[in-house]
């Protein structure tokens, strides 16, 4: 099983999303854990779940501009 854990320091940036999707496709990731998303969990789920091709999601909202977790 391939997995990725990444302190992404904000997943709202388009280049960060492109990098993550590229990693996911190239490495055929089955599990992705993101910390410091700096985003609302529903925004992260809506933005990334389909693009990553993964069905499951669990997340924690950020508080202001810090924190936030996502597990795909």
Phi, psi and omega in degrees: 000131177263136181222156178225130171243126188219127170274089192279347178052043177113117182255008179279350182277132182298324180291326176295317179296316178299316178299315181296316178296319178298313177302314183300315181289315184294320184264358182051055184290140177254341183219130178228127176242125178242133173239160185058047179291332181058030182221160171294140185299325180292326177293319178296314181299312182295324183284321192252328189304311180290321181295329180276344181075024180248145187265326184273154178204139169220139183210164176230132179296152172280162175247106186067233180253027177224154178083195182101130180228148176216136178231119178250000000 
